[in-house]
Amino acid sequence: MEGGAYGAGKAGGAFDPYTLVRQPHTILRVVSWLFSIVVFGSIVNEGYLNSASEEEEFCIYNRNPNACNYGVTVGVLAFLTCLLYLALDVYFPQISSVKDRKKAVLSDIGVSAWEMHS
């Protein structure tokens, strides 16, 4: 096993974008980020219709505005979460404190568990 607790032995190294891009969790974060854009964009652009007989737009999902609001909220939260953890992936090699690395790793696990549970 390399490094120490939470990879602390590798802390303080130079930033290597090639290594970052090749890591599976970084690739999955980028894919999740793209899917969040698709979810948010498709609901915002095509989730609401405006019929000639009604003045207000309505959600195409059973005419329930909460369904569209939920989809937009999930898309935006996924987008922001992916950006946050992509930034953390970039900054992670610079974190030298084992306690800070532990907090970063546990927050990633906790958010992932919460997303899987929801």
All heavy atoms as an XYZ file, in Angstrom:
910
protein
N       0.844     -1.168      0.000
C       0.000      0.000      0.000
C       0.886      1.226      0.000
O       1.810      1.341      0.786
C      -0.907     -0.025      1.217
C      -1.830      1.146      1.292
S      -3.025      0.862      2.603
C      -4.438      1.491      1.796
N       0.583      2.166     -0.885
C       1.417      3.340     -1.023
C       0.940      4.463     -0.128
O      -0.240      4.624      0.109
C       1.367      3.847     -2.473
C       1.964      2.912     -3.466
C       1.848      3.463     -4.865
O       1.482      4.620     -5.035
O       2.122      2.708     -5.792
N       1.888      5.252      0.337
C       1.517      6.550      0.861
C       1.223      6.673      2.317
O       1.869      7.275      3.023
N       0.310      6.183      2.893
C      -0.115      6.479      4.240
C      -1.602      6.746      4.239
O      -2.293      6.436      3.283
N      -2.045      7.337      5.318
C      -3.477      7.567      5.481
C      -4.010      8.522      4.415
O      -3.528      9.639      4.274
C      -3.757      8.118      6.869
N      -5.004      8.080      3.669
C      -5.680      8.874      2.642
C      -4.707      9.431      1.616
O      -4.898     10.519      1.095
C      -6.505      9.995      3.292
C      -7.464      9.486      4.321
C      -7.201      9.615      5.674
C      -8.621      8.836      3.927
C      -8.072      9.117      6.616
C      -9.500      8.334      4.860
C      -9.220      8.479      6.205
O     -10.092      7.988      7.140
N      -3.647      8.715      1.343
C      -2.674      9.139      0.344
C      -1.793     10.273      0.805
O      -1.254     11.012     -0.008
N      -1.629     10.455      2.110
C      -0.854     11.585      2.633
C       0.605     11.533      2.221
O       1.261     12.560      2.169
C      -0.975     11.646      4.154
N       1.119     10.361      1.906
C       2.507     10.261      1.474
C       2.747     10.939      0.142
O       3.868     11.306     -0.182
N       1.704     11.122     -0.641
C       1.828     11.774     -1.938
C       1.553     13.269     -1.866
O       1.580     13.959     -2.860
C       0.848     11.143     -2.925
C       1.052      9.665     -3.132
C      -0.012      9.127     -4.059
C       0.064      7.619     -4.158
N      -1.008      7.077     -4.981
N       1.232     13.785     -0.692
C       0.850     15.181     -0.538
C       1.996     16.107     -0.876
O       3.159     15.812     -0.623
C       0.376     15.441      0.893
N       1.653     17.263     -1.432
C       2.643     18.281     -1.732
C       3.335     18.095     -3.066
O       4.199     18.874     -3.417
N       2.934     17.110     -3.830
C       3.540     16.895     -5.129
C       3.064     17.913     -6.141
O       2.118     18.657     -5.927
N       3.734     17.968     -7.262
C       3.355     18.883     -8.329
C       2.044     18.432     -8.964
O       1.734     17.241     -9.021
C       4.458     18.927     -9.376
N       1.275     19.400     -9.425
C      -0.004     19.097    -10.076
C       0.258     18.491    -11.445
O       0.996     19.043    -12.256
C      -0.834     20.371    -10.214
C      -2.109     20.168    -10.977
C      -3.131     19.396    -10.449
C      -2.281     20.733    -12.219
C      -4.305     19.204    -11.143
C      -3.455     20.545    -12.927
C      -4.470     19.785    -12.388
N      -0.340     17.330    -11.691
C      -0.176     16.636    -12.960
C      -1.556     16.439    -13.586
O      -2.306     15.555    -13.177
C       0.514     15.288    -12.737
C       0.789     14.550    -14.031
O       0.735     15.184    -15.109
O       1.056     13.339    -13.965
N      -1.919     17.264    -14.571
C      -3.256     17.148    -15.169
C      -3.483     15.812    -15.873
O      -4.606     15.304    -15.893
C      -3.336     18.308    -16.151
C      -1.961     18.832    -16.305
C      -1.164     18.361    -15.135
N      -2.439     15.226    -16.430
C      -2.589     13.944    -17.114
C      -3.012     12.853    -16.136
O      -3.889     12.046    -16.438
C      -1.281     13.573    -17.818
C      -1.356     12.280    -18.593
C      -2.126     12.195    -19.753
C      -0.686     11.145    -18.160
C      -2.210     11.008    -20.459
C      -0.765      9.960    -18.857
C      -1.522      9.896    -20.013
O      -1.607      8.719    -20.709
N      -2.384     12.824    -14.965
C      -2.749     11.845    -13.938
C      -4.172     12.084    -13.450
O      -4.934     11.146    -13.243
C      -1.771     11.917    -12.757
O      -0.447     11.693    -13.251
C      -2.095     10.886    -11.694
N      -4.532     13.342    -13.271
C      -5.883     13.688    -12.821
C      -6.942     13.191    -13.804
O      -7.938     12.590    -13.414
C      -6.008     15.202    -12.634
C      -7.387     15.706    -12.247
C      -7.709     15.322    -10.812
C      -7.485     17.194    -12.442
N      -6.718     13.431    -15.083
C      -7.697     13.063    -16.109
C      -7.823     11.550    -16.253
O      -8.893     11.052    -16.604
C      -7.319     13.722    -17.460
C      -8.181     13.232    -18.597
C      -7.421     15.232    -17.344
N      -6.789     10.802    -15.944
C      -6.810      9.346    -16.089
C      -7.438      8.622    -14.906
O      -7.679      7.422    -14.983
C      -5.390      8.827    -16.305
C      -4.832      9.254    -17.658
C      -3.485      8.671    -17.961
N      -3.536      7.214    -17.925
C      -2.619      6.458    -17.342
N      -1.601      7.020    -16.729
N      -2.717      5.144    -17.361
N      -7.697      9.320    -13.813
C      -8.280      8.670    -12.640
C      -9.755      8.362    -12.891
O     -10.495      9.210    -13.382
C      -8.135      9.556    -11.413
C      -6.703      9.742    -10.993
C      -6.561     10.689     -9.818
O      -7.467     11.417     -9.470
N      -5.388     10.656     -9.203
N     -10.198      7.159    -12.539
C     -11.580      6.770    -12.815
C     -12.616      7.676    -12.139
O     -13.629      8.005    -12.747
C     -11.682      5.349    -12.267
C     -10.286      4.847    -12.220
C      -9.422      6.038    -12.005
N     -12.357      8.089    -10.912
C     -13.355      8.929    -10.248
C     -13.468     10.302    -10.909
O     -14.546     10.886    -10.938
C     -13.089      9.039     -8.742
C     -11.828      9.726     -8.382
N     -10.639      9.072     -8.293
C     -11.571     11.013     -8.084
C      -9.692      9.918     -7.959
N     -10.243     11.119     -7.825
N     -12.385     10.797    -11.479
C     -12.446     12.073    -12.201
C     -13.247     11.917    -13.485
O     -14.074     12.781    -13.820
C     -11.029     12.581    -12.513
O     -10.294     12.685    -11.297
C     -11.070     13.920    -13.193
N     -13.039     10.823    -14.184
C     -13.803     10.566    -15.414
C     -15.285     10.448    -15.094
O     -16.134     11.040    -15.782
C     -13.279      9.290    -16.110
C     -11.844      9.497    -16.586
C     -14.185      8.893    -17.273
C     -11.142      8.237    -17.023
N     -15.614      9.719    -14.027
C     -17.021      9.573    -13.647
C     -17.631     10.899    -13.198
O     -18.813     11.165    -13.449
C     -17.160      8.528    -12.549
C     -16.882      7.097    -12.982
C     -16.915      6.168    -11.780
C     -17.875      6.652    -14.033
N     -16.854     11.746    -12.555
C     -17.365     13.063    -12.159
C     -17.677     13.914    -13.390
O     -18.678     14.627    -13.429
C     -16.372     13.787    -11.268
C     -16.291     13.220     -9.889
C     -15.568     14.167     -8.967
N     -14.806     13.510     -7.934
C     -15.300     12.947     -6.860
N     -16.593     12.910     -6.686
N     -14.525     12.387     -5.963
N     -16.815     13.861    -14.392
C     -17.052     14.635    -15.612
C     -18.298     14.108    -16.333
O     -19.127     14.889    -16.807
C     -15.811     14.614    -16.526
C     -16.116     15.211    -17.884
C     -14.652     15.341    -15.861
N     -18.450     12.790    -16.404
C     -19.632     12.203    -17.035
C     -20.894     12.590    -16.257
O     -21.912     12.963    -16.854
C     -19.483     10.670    -17.156
C     -20.782     10.020    -17.572
C     -18.376     10.319    -18.134
N     -20.825     12.545    -14.938
C     -21.969     12.948    -14.108
C     -22.286     14.425    -14.307
O     -23.452     14.821    -14.334
C     -21.686     12.691    -12.629
O     -21.496     11.344    -12.392
N     -21.272     15.235    -14.438
C     -21.457     16.665    -14.680
C     -22.184     16.896    -16.009
O     -23.114     17.691    -16.083
C     -20.084     17.339    -14.668
C     -20.103     18.812    -14.898
C     -20.599     19.767    -14.069
C     -19.597     19.486    -16.044
N     -20.419     20.999    -14.633
C     -19.804     20.852    -15.835
C     -18.975     19.064    -17.208
C     -19.409     21.812    -16.773
C     -18.596     20.017    -18.128
C     -18.811     21.363    -17.906
N     -21.778     16.149    -17.045
C     -22.452     16.274    -18.345
C     -23.914     15.806    -18.267
O     -24.808     16.447    -18.833
C     -21.687     15.484    -19.411
C     -20.328     16.043    -19.796
C     -19.601     15.080    -20.729
C     -20.470     17.406    -20.439
N     -24.161     14.696    -17.563
C     -25.536     14.224    -17.401
C     -26.381     15.227    -16.626
O     -27.565     15.404    -16.908
C     -25.582     12.861    -16.720
C     -25.295     11.714    -17.639
C     -24.466     10.680    -17.233
C     -25.831     11.654    -18.905
C     -24.187      9.613    -18.069
C     -25.572     10.597    -19.752
C     -24.744      9.577    -19.344
N     -25.797     15.892    -15.650
C     -26.561     16.893    -14.902
C     -26.952     18.055    -15.802
O     -28.052     18.605    -15.677
C     -25.769     17.385    -13.691
O     -24.677     18.185    -14.079
N     -26.078     18.425    -16.719
C     -26.414     19.480    -17.678
C     -27.545     19.028    -18.585
O     -28.470     19.794    -18.886
C     -25.166     19.873    -18.501
C     -24.141     20.557    -17.601
C     -25.543     20.783    -19.660
C     -22.806     20.799    -18.267
N     -27.506     17.773    -19.018
C     -28.565     17.239    -19.877
C     -29.904     17.232    -19.144
O     -30.932     17.658    -19.699
C     -28.197     15.823    -20.376
C     -29.379     15.139    -21.034
C     -27.016     15.889    -21.320
N     -29.914     16.773    -17.885
C     -31.157     16.730    -17.108
C     -31.709     18.136    -16.915
O     -32.884     18.409    -17.197
C     -30.919     16.054    -15.728
C     -32.085     16.274    -14.793
C     -30.671     14.574    -15.913
N     -30.881     19.035    -16.441
C     -31.318     20.405    -16.201
C     -31.780     21.073    -17.495
O     -32.861     21.663    -17.553
C     -30.184     21.202    -15.567
C     -30.463     22.661    -15.445
C     -31.344     23.123    -14.485
C     -29.843     23.570    -16.286
C     -31.604     24.478    -14.367
C     -30.100     24.918    -16.163
C     -30.984     25.378    -15.205
N     -30.961     20.951    -18.538
C     -31.280     21.609    -19.801
C     -32.526     21.076    -20.472
O     -33.338     21.842    -21.000
N     -32.721     19.769    -20.449
C     -33.900     19.212    -21.120
C     -35.191     19.572    -20.398
O     -36.207     19.840    -21.029
C     -33.771     17.701    -21.270
O     -33.714     17.089    -20.004
N     -35.162     19.622    -19.083
C     -36.379     19.987    -18.348
C     -36.673     21.471    -18.494
O     -37.820     21.872    -18.689
C     -36.283     19.569    -16.871
C     -36.292     18.053    -16.772
C     -37.441     20.153    -16.067
C     -36.097     17.519    -15.382
N     -35.648     22.298    -18.439
C     -35.877     23.737    -18.558
C     -36.346     24.090    -19.970
O     -37.257     24.902    -20.145
C     -34.589     24.513    -18.186
C     -34.695     25.967    -18.584
C     -34.336     24.402    -16.704
N     -35.755     23.472    -20.981
C     -36.117     23.822    -22.360
C     -37.381     23.138    -22.863
O     -38.151     23.747    -23.594
C     -34.957     23.492    -23.300
C     -33.822     24.451    -23.141
O     -34.020     25.613    -22.841
N     -32.614     23.956    -23.316
N     -37.597     21.897    -22.506
C     -38.721     21.148    -23.070
C     -39.705     20.630    -22.027
O     -40.656     19.935    -22.374
C     -38.194     19.960    -23.889
C     -37.294     20.353    -25.042
C     -38.012     21.132    -26.119
O     -39.231     20.925    -26.318
O     -37.350     21.963    -26.765
N     -39.492     20.929    -20.758
C     -40.352     20.392    -19.706
C     -41.636     21.169    -19.508
O     -42.569     20.688    -18.882
N     -41.687     22.354    -20.032
C     -42.875     23.196    -19.882
C     -43.477     23.473    -21.250
O     -42.767     23.706    -22.213
C     -42.513     24.522    -19.208
C     -42.009     24.385    -17.805
C     -40.647     24.333    -17.538
C     -42.891     24.314    -16.743
C     -40.184     24.210    -16.242
C     -42.428     24.191    -15.439
C     -41.076     24.146    -15.207
O     -40.611     24.030    -13.920
N     -44.796     23.427    -21.313
C     -45.507     23.734    -22.552
C     -46.470     24.880    -22.305
O     -46.944     25.098    -21.194
C     -46.280     22.521    -23.051
C     -45.460     21.343    -23.565
C     -46.377     20.213    -24.002
C     -44.568     21.756    -24.722
N     -46.799     25.556    -23.369
C     -47.735     26.663    -23.299
C     -48.813     26.405    -24.351
O     -48.563     26.519    -25.541
C     -47.002     27.976    -23.580
C     -47.838     29.180    -23.239
O     -48.900     29.046    -22.650
N     -47.339     30.345    -23.607
N     -50.017     26.026    -23.904
C     -51.086     25.754    -24.864
C     -51.823     27.053    -25.206
O     -51.781     28.026    -24.457
C     -52.070     24.725    -24.299
O     -52.799     25.276    -23.235
N     -52.498     27.043    -26.337
C     -53.207     28.239    -26.792
C     -54.394     28.557    -25.893
O     -54.793     29.714    -25.766
C     -53.664     28.037    -28.228
N     -54.987     27.556    -25.267
C     -56.173     27.775    -24.445
C     -55.850     28.246    -23.022
O     -56.723     28.722    -22.326
C     -57.006     26.492    -24.376
O     -56.255     25.473    -23.758
N     -54.604     28.116    -22.609
C     -54.207     28.511    -21.258
C     -53.160     29.614    -21.316
O     -52.341     29.650    -22.221
C     -53.633     27.307    -20.500
C     -54.610     26.171    -20.321
C     -53.976     24.989    -19.605
O     -52.992     25.190    -18.873
O     -54.471     23.877    -19.795
N     -53.214     30.483    -20.333
C     -52.249     31.582    -20.299
C     -50.906     31.157    -19.712
O     -49.869     31.631    -20.134
C     -52.802     32.742    -19.472
C     -53.963     33.443    -20.134
C     -54.426     34.638    -19.314
O     -53.655     35.136    -18.492
O     -55.567     35.045    -19.512
N     -50.924     30.266    -18.724
C     -49.697     29.863    -18.045
C     -49.090     28.616    -18.670
O     -49.788     27.781    -19.213
C     -49.987     29.576    -16.571
C     -50.248     30.806    -15.760
C     -50.289     30.499    -14.278
O     -49.617     29.543    -13.838
O     -51.006     31.213    -13.586
N     -47.765     28.522    -18.537
C     -47.082     27.306    -18.944
C     -47.402     26.201    -17.948
O     -47.716     26.465    -16.794
C     -45.574     27.518    -18.949
C     -45.076     28.484    -19.968
C     -43.566     28.635    -19.889
O     -43.004     28.483    -18.801
O     -42.970     28.913    -20.922
N     -47.343     24.958    -18.421
C     -47.555     23.836    -17.522
C     -46.479     22.793    -17.770
O     -45.906     22.693    -18.844
C     -48.954     23.225    -17.674
C     -49.233     22.660    -19.043
C     -48.955     21.337    -19.333
C     -49.786     23.454    -20.038
C     -49.204     20.809    -20.580
C     -50.048     22.936    -21.293
C     -49.750     21.613    -21.561
N     -46.204     22.031    -16.721
C     -45.194     20.984    -16.778
C     -45.760     19.788    -17.550
O     -46.910     19.393    -17.342
C     -44.809     20.576    -15.362
S     -43.561     19.289    -15.283
N     -44.948     19.212    -18.414
C     -45.436     18.092    -19.224
C     -45.560     16.811    -18.417
O     -46.179     15.862    -18.871
C     -44.538     17.845    -20.462
C     -43.119     17.483    -20.047
C     -44.553     19.041    -21.373
C     -42.244     17.005    -21.186
N     -44.977     16.778    -17.221
C     -45.041     15.585    -16.387
C     -46.325     15.622    -15.559
O     -46.332     16.071    -14.426
C     -43.807     15.465    -15.493
C     -42.525     15.430    -16.281
C     -41.630     16.483    -16.236
C     -42.238     14.351    -17.097
C     -40.467     16.455    -16.971
C     -41.075     14.319    -17.833
C     -40.190     15.369    -17.774
O     -39.045     15.345    -18.513
N     -47.422     15.168    -16.150
C     -48.723     15.073    -15.493
C     -49.240     16.439    -15.026
O     -49.981     16.527    -14.054
C     -48.657     14.089    -14.315
C     -49.997     13.540    -13.948
O     -50.905     13.523    -14.776
N     -50.136     13.095    -12.717
N     -48.823     17.478    -15.722
C     -49.214     18.851    -15.384
C     -48.931     19.195    -13.926
O     -49.640     19.959    -13.293
C     -50.679     19.094    -15.706
C     -50.975     19.107    -17.177
C     -52.421     19.470    -17.440
N     -52.652     19.593    -18.849
C     -52.787     20.741    -19.483
N     -52.723     21.875    -18.833
N     -52.998     20.760    -20.772
N     -47.897     18.602    -13.400
C     -47.523     18.808    -12.011
C     -46.251     19.659    -11.979
O     -45.172     19.172    -12.322
C     -47.274     17.463    -11.323
C     -46.972     17.595     -9.860
O     -46.850     18.683     -9.323
N     -46.847     16.461     -9.200
N     -46.355     20.924    -11.548
C     -45.162     21.773    -11.544
C     -44.077     21.279    -10.578
O     -42.896     21.542    -10.786
C     -45.683     23.143    -11.123
C     -46.993     22.898    -10.477
C     -47.533     21.623    -11.069
N     -44.479     20.547     -9.547
C     -43.486     20.025     -8.608
C     -42.564     19.005     -9.271
O     -41.393     18.885     -8.893
C     -44.168     19.405     -7.391
C     -44.836     20.448     -6.535
O     -44.381     21.584     -6.461
N     -45.925     20.074     -5.889
N     -43.070     18.266    -10.243
C     -42.235     17.286    -10.945
C     -41.117     17.996    -11.715
O     -39.951     17.575    -11.667
C     -43.080     16.445    -11.883
N     -41.459     19.067    -12.387
C     -40.433     19.821    -13.112
C     -39.485     20.528    -12.147
O     -38.276     20.564    -12.375
C     -41.078     20.835    -14.048
S     -41.814     20.081    -15.510
N     -40.012     21.077    -11.068
C     -39.161     21.745    -10.085
C     -38.172     20.760     -9.465
O     -37.016     21.104     -9.223
C     -40.006     22.383     -8.980
C     -40.806     23.552     -9.482
O     -40.507     24.129    -10.517
N     -41.850     23.895     -8.761
N     -38.644     19.536     -9.191
C     -37.768     18.510     -8.629
C     -36.634     18.172     -9.596
O     -35.471     18.098     -9.203
C     -38.573     17.250     -8.292
C     -37.749     16.124     -7.746
C     -37.286     16.144     -6.439
C     -37.411     15.033     -8.547
C     -36.512     15.105     -5.930
C     -36.646     13.998     -8.050
C     -36.198     14.040     -6.749
O     -35.437     13.020     -6.261
N     -36.974     17.984    -10.864
C     -35.954     17.658    -11.863
C     -34.930     18.765    -12.031
O     -33.726     18.504    -12.145
N     -35.391     20.003    -12.035
C     -34.471     21.136    -12.154
C     -33.582     21.212    -10.916
O     -32.368     21.418    -11.020
C     -35.264     22.449    -12.360
C     -34.358     23.657    -12.211
C     -35.923     22.458    -13.718
N     -34.166     21.013     -9.736
C     -33.389     21.061     -8.500
C     -32.327     19.970     -8.470
O     -31.163     20.221     -8.120
C     -34.316     20.924     -7.271
O     -35.279     21.971     -7.315
C     -33.547     20.989     -5.983
N     -32.702     18.758     -8.848
C     -31.737     17.649     -8.876
C     -30.624     17.942     -9.882
O     -29.449     17.719     -9.595
C     -32.446     16.319     -9.200
C     -31.451     15.233     -9.538
C     -33.319     15.898     -8.045
N     -30.987     18.460    -11.034
C     -29.977     18.780    -12.044
C     -29.001     19.845    -11.581
O     -27.787     19.715    -11.769
N     -29.518     20.904    -10.949
C     -28.650     21.984    -10.476
C     -27.754     21.498     -9.331
O     -26.557     21.793     -9.304
C     -29.487     23.203    -10.044
C     -28.648     24.228     -9.308
C     -30.149     23.844    -11.250
N     -28.332     20.761     -8.372
C     -27.523     20.248     -7.261
C     -26.450     19.281     -7.749
O     -25.313     19.303     -7.260
C     -28.410     19.580     -6.214
C     -29.263     20.529     -5.373
C     -30.158     19.742     -4.428
C     -28.402     21.503     -4.604
N     -26.790     18.432     -8.711
C     -25.790     17.512     -9.266
C     -24.681     18.279     -9.977
O     -23.498     17.953     -9.837
C     -26.462     16.530    -10.219
N     -25.056     19.306    -10.710
C     -24.079     20.137    -11.415
C     -23.105     20.785    -10.432
O     -21.884     20.702    -10.590
C     -24.823     21.204    -12.226
C     -23.931     22.169    -12.946
C     -23.370     21.831    -14.160
C     -23.668     23.419    -12.418
C     -22.549     22.717    -14.833
C     -22.847     24.317    -13.078
C     -22.285     23.961    -14.287
N     -23.652     21.422     -9.395
C     -22.807     22.100     -8.414
C     -21.949     21.122     -7.612
O     -20.771     21.394     -7.332
C     -23.674     22.938     -7.473
C     -24.393     24.119     -8.131
C     -25.320     24.791     -7.137
C     -23.410     25.105     -8.730
N     -22.520     19.975     -7.250
C     -21.766     18.967     -6.505
C     -20.612     18.424     -7.341
O     -19.492     18.250     -6.834
C     -22.691     17.820     -6.059
O     -23.759     18.367     -5.295
C     -21.954     16.795     -5.236
N     -20.866     18.163     -8.604
C     -19.796     17.662     -9.480
C     -18.677     18.689     -9.612
O     -17.493     18.329     -9.566
C     -20.352     17.311    -10.857
S     -21.340     15.821    -10.862
N     -19.038     19.963     -9.768
C     -18.006     20.992     -9.858
C     -17.201     21.097     -8.567
O     -15.979     21.242     -8.591
C     -18.634     22.348    -10.187
C     -19.084     22.552    -11.623
C     -19.651     23.954    -11.798
C     -17.947     22.324    -12.596
N     -17.889     21.014     -7.430
C     -17.212     21.082     -6.137
C     -16.196     19.952     -5.986
O     -15.041     20.188     -5.612
C     -18.231     21.027     -5.004
C     -17.650     20.912     -3.606
C     -17.109     22.255     -3.147
C     -18.693     20.400     -2.645
N     -16.609     18.740     -6.300
C     -15.706     17.609     -6.118
C     -14.648     17.516     -7.219
O     -13.575     16.956     -6.992
C     -16.489     16.311     -5.941
C     -17.049     16.235     -4.535
C     -18.381     16.455     -4.279
C     -16.212     16.002     -3.458
C     -18.882     16.429     -2.993
C     -16.688     15.973     -2.169
C     -18.021     16.184     -1.939
O     -18.504     16.179     -0.661
N     -14.909     18.066     -8.394
C     -13.840     18.169     -9.394
C     -12.760     19.137     -8.905
O     -11.565     18.870     -9.053
C     -14.401     18.630    -10.738
C     -14.993     17.548    -11.620
C     -15.723     18.160    -12.805
C     -13.908     16.610    -12.104
N     -13.200     20.238     -8.316
C     -12.229     21.182     -7.751
C     -11.454     20.531     -6.609
O     -10.243     20.739     -6.468
C     -12.945     22.435     -7.273
N     -12.139     19.752     -5.796
C     -11.457     19.047     -4.704
C     -10.453     18.030     -5.251
O      -9.365     17.873     -4.695
C     -12.474     18.353     -3.802
C     -11.902     17.631     -2.587
C     -11.242     18.627     -1.641
C     -12.993     16.873     -1.868
N     -10.799     17.356     -6.349
C      -9.864     16.416     -6.969
C      -8.597     17.124     -7.438
O      -7.497     16.569     -7.345
C     -10.506     15.704     -8.156
C     -11.522     14.667     -7.744
O     -11.513     14.257     -6.570
O     -12.331     14.267     -8.607
N      -8.744     18.339     -7.944
C      -7.582     19.107     -8.387
C      -6.739     19.527     -7.183
O      -5.518     19.459     -7.211
C      -8.028     20.341     -9.201
C      -6.867     21.286     -9.459
C      -8.664     19.902    -10.506
N      -7.394     19.955     -6.112
C      -6.708     20.480     -4.935
C      -6.204     19.377     -3.997
O      -5.294     19.610     -3.206
C      -7.662     21.421     -4.197
C      -7.089     22.072     -2.973
C      -6.034     22.973     -3.074
C      -7.588     21.791     -1.715
C      -5.503     23.571     -1.951
C      -7.064     22.383     -0.577
C      -6.020     23.277     -0.705
O      -5.495     23.859      0.404
N      -6.764     18.185     -4.080
C      -6.477     17.115     -3.127
C      -4.990     16.781     -2.982
O      -4.509     16.596     -1.865
C      -7.282     15.860     -3.484
C      -7.283     14.812     -2.415
C      -8.078     14.950     -1.297
C      -6.486     13.685     -2.524
C      -8.092     13.988     -0.298
C      -6.482     12.714     -1.536
C      -7.295     12.873     -0.416
N      -4.203     16.692     -4.053
C      -2.773     16.366     -3.877
C      -2.000     17.412     -3.071
O      -0.948     17.116     -2.532
C      -2.235     16.288     -5.311
C      -3.416     16.019     -6.145
C      -4.560     16.685     -5.473
N      -2.532     18.630     -2.990
C      -1.848     19.693     -2.253
C      -2.163     19.674     -0.759
O      -1.516     20.362      0.015
C      -2.231     21.063     -2.830
C      -2.054     21.185     -4.319
C      -0.645     20.875     -4.782
O       0.323     21.264     -4.145
N      -0.523     20.148     -5.877
N      -3.177     18.929     -0.349
C      -3.575     18.876      1.057
C      -2.599     17.966      1.799
O      -2.500     16.781      1.504
C      -5.014     18.357      1.212
C      -5.993     19.241      0.461
C      -5.400     18.271      2.682
C      -7.409     18.689      0.421
N      -1.880     18.530      2.769
C      -0.887     17.731      3.476
C      -1.398     17.209      4.822
O      -0.868     16.234      5.342
C       0.390     18.547      3.691
O       0.106     19.702      4.448
N      -2.418     17.823      5.369
C      -2.949     17.396      6.663
C      -3.796     16.137      6.502
O      -4.709     16.085      5.678
C      -3.801     18.512      7.265
O      -4.517     18.047      8.383
N      -3.490     15.135      7.313
C      -4.256     13.884      7.259
C      -5.698     14.136      7.671
O      -6.625     13.565      7.096
C      -3.597     12.805      8.151
C      -4.453     11.561      8.223
C      -2.221     12.464      7.626
N      -5.906     15.024      8.639
C      -7.273     15.335      9.082
C      -8.084     15.971      7.958
O      -9.259     15.644      7.765
C      -7.242     16.267     10.291
C      -6.821     15.594     11.566
C      -6.906     16.558     12.739
C      -6.513     15.856     14.021
N      -6.638     16.743     15.170
N      -7.474     16.901      7.225
C      -8.181     17.541      6.115
C      -8.450     16.557      4.987
O      -9.515     16.585      4.366
C      -7.396     18.739      5.597
C      -7.346     19.878      6.594
O      -8.214     19.918      7.496
O      -6.442     20.733      6.477
N      -7.500     15.672      4.715
C      -7.717     14.646      3.692
C      -8.849     13.704      4.103
O      -9.674     13.332      3.290
C      -6.438     13.840      3.448
C      -5.429     14.554      2.622
C      -4.154     13.727      2.465
N      -3.356     14.305      1.421
C      -3.251     13.812      0.191
N      -3.860     12.704     -0.129
N      -2.522     14.413     -0.708
N      -8.874     13.370      5.382
C      -9.925     12.485      5.886
C     -11.282     13.150      5.731
O     -12.252     12.519      5.296
C      -9.657     12.151      7.353
C     -10.692     11.233      7.966
C     -10.366     10.930      9.417
C     -11.433     10.054     10.031
N     -11.137      9.734     11.428
N     -11.378     14.436      6.056
C     -12.644     15.162      5.898
C     -13.087     15.191      4.440
O     -14.264     15.012      4.138
C     -12.500     16.591      6.423
C     -12.403     16.687      7.912
C     -12.190     18.133      8.343
C     -11.898     18.224      9.817
N     -11.586     19.612     10.216
N     -12.136     15.404      3.532
C     -12.465     15.443      2.104
C     -12.978     14.093      1.617
O     -13.994     14.005      0.917
C     -11.240     15.878      1.297
N     -12.284     13.027      2.009
C     -12.677     11.682      1.575
C     -14.026     11.299      2.179
O     -14.911     10.779      1.480
C     -11.583     10.655      1.952
C     -12.073      9.235      1.748
C     -10.330     10.905      1.145
N     -14.212     11.564      3.465
C     -15.476     11.202      4.112
C     -16.647     12.039      3.585
O     -17.765     11.534      3.481
C     -15.355     11.333      5.626
C     -14.448     10.289      6.293
C     -14.354     10.535      7.786
C     -14.936      8.879      6.008
N     -16.404     13.302      3.245
C     -17.492     14.098      2.666
C     -17.875     13.557      1.290
O     -19.056     13.510      0.944
C     -17.112     15.567      2.579
O     -16.164     15.794      1.559
N     -16.891     13.123      0.518
C     -17.173     12.525     -0.793
C     -17.991     11.251     -0.626
O     -18.984     11.032     -1.328
C     -15.858     12.240     -1.510
C     -16.047     11.766     -2.940
O     -17.177     11.839     -3.454
O     -15.063     11.321     -3.547
N     -17.593     10.409      0.325
C     -18.336      9.161      0.582
C     -19.740      9.475      1.072
O     -20.717      8.863      0.638
C     -17.565      8.285      1.583
C     -16.281      7.763      0.953
C     -18.431      7.113      2.063
C     -15.350      7.079      1.917
N     -19.858     10.439      1.979
C     -21.172     10.795      2.526
C     -22.115     11.345      1.465
O     -23.290     10.968      1.414
N     -21.612     12.233      0.615
C     -22.453     12.798     -0.460
C     -22.841     11.698     -1.438
O     -23.987     11.640     -1.901
C     -21.729     13.964     -1.162
C     -22.428     14.372     -2.439
C     -21.639     15.152     -0.212
N     -21.914     10.808     -1.758
C     -22.227      9.706     -2.668
C     -23.282      8.778     -2.078
O     -24.199      8.345     -2.773
C     -20.971      8.909     -2.996
O     -20.040      9.702     -3.671
N     -23.160      8.495     -0.794
C     -24.158      7.637     -0.126
C     -25.513      8.317     -0.094
O     -26.547      7.675     -0.315
C     -23.700      7.303      1.289
N     -25.531      9.616      0.153
C     -26.801     10.348      0.197
C     -27.444     10.376     -1.191
O     -28.655     10.228     -1.317
C     -26.567     11.779      0.702
C     -27.813     12.569      0.781
C     -28.796     12.464      1.691
C     -28.215     13.601     -0.132
N     -29.788     13.364      1.417
C     -29.460     14.080      0.297
C     -27.630     14.166     -1.269
C     -30.129     15.089     -0.360
C     -28.305     15.170     -1.935
C     -29.545     15.616     -1.468
N     -26.636     10.544     -2.244
C     -27.167     10.531     -3.600
C     -27.720      9.161     -3.969
O     -28.725      9.068     -4.668
C     -26.077     10.944     -4.603
C     -25.734     12.408     -4.527
C     -24.563     12.765     -5.415
O     -23.930     11.845     -5.992
O     -24.263     13.959     -5.534
N     -27.055      8.104     -3.515
C     -27.532      6.763     -3.828
C     -28.829      6.454     -3.075
O     -29.680      5.723     -3.562
C     -26.467      5.721     -3.467
C     -25.213      5.828     -4.299
S     -25.487      5.480     -6.020
C     -25.720      3.740     -5.940
N     -28.949      7.006     -1.892
C     -30.134      6.762     -1.064
C     -31.346      7.539     -1.586
O     -32.466      7.069     -1.502
C     -29.846      7.152      0.382
C     -31.025      7.053      1.298
N     -31.777      5.895      1.412
C     -31.596      7.943      2.115
C     -32.747      6.105      2.274
N     -32.658      7.337      2.708
N     -31.120      8.709     -2.154
C     -32.232      9.569     -2.602
C     -32.938      9.032     -3.811
O     -32.573      8.298     -4.571
C     -31.720     10.955     -2.921
O     -31.232     11.558     -1.761
